[in-house]
Amino acid sequence: MQLPYSEELNIEYLGQLFRNTTECYKFFWFKAIVKKVTKGKLELTYEELVDEMIADAWYMVTEYHLNLGPKDTLESLVTLIKQKNPELKSKDEKTVIIDFLKNTEDKELISKKRALTYNVPYRLQSPFLENLKGKDWNVGETKLIEKINQENRLIYYFTALNGLATKIIIQKDWAEYIVKNQQIIWGWLEYNMILYIQKRNPNVPGIADKLYPPKERKLEKIKNYWKLILSLEPIREIYGDEILTVQNISIDHFVPWSYVAHDEMWNLNPTTKSINSSKSNNLPDWDTYFKKLAQQEYHSYQLMWKNDIVHKEFEKCAKEHINSDDIRYRVYRRGLEYPVFAEELKSIILPVYQSAQNCGFGRWKY
């Protein structure tokens, strides 16, 4: 992705910010800077940038269990905060996380926040710092700041070292460039983040949908499909064997949405609102529930091919919730016997289930 040209600034160096990236902190540090600059702030403390980094990484680490790098400092800090403060939820608003970070008196967390600043403020601008080579970097922070502050045409410079209260000063011409081209810069930044995170999580689907908390999901068509079936005959959900009603029905993602990041029909099943809430962001025990899921899905499959009204409702769902012609043929074509149907469904869901398990999603029984 090409960044907009500037006659005054070295955009070639800007485009090299994320070369040789082995940990994620460069992305989050620069992202925090862009957010602040586009809001008009040009003097930024280490602490406010680190708090922004943690809040940005919070959801993808605590909810999606994404790996941000080998022994990644930011990821381990987010995990530690969650472990020590169970009252903080993965779905909490970003402002809640930042308020907590601003007010915490936990010395361990404060120390680890400071540790995040030992490299990234300086290393981010390394493409601009052609005069610093090899051992030039192996000096204390104060001396490194003095060296960097002598360079020309950087994005930002430093005030005297003062722990988390140290400030960076964004240069006016760079601030103007960022504000003017913010949409393109966001796209470029996110594109590079996705490539990096996908590399670290090769078996995880939907990385692009896991950079931010999800927008409201639209499952009304699926819900209407099952409500129609309920109007024709009683249906028991698979976890608690409870009879479903129009009033209590809820649509569950068998493999959690926070892992798959999609609403494909083969991964959706009806349950009650209370059971869905109890299951939360966990994997249902495979040996206990997959056979029940396959039987329930096969029953609806049979009804779909027998009843024209149900088939019509199915087709409405399929337009939005079946996005693979191959899967549609394998699972939903006419004339399947149960053993074939169940085996096809298993071959689709089980690899996704196992991958989510490997990423740390917990196992659950009702």
Order of alpha helices (4+ residues) and beta strands (2+ residues): alpha-alpha-beta-alpha-alpha-alpha-alpha-alpha-alpha-beta-beta-alpha-alpha-alpha-beta-alpha-beta-alpha-beta-alpha-alpha-alpha-alpha-beta
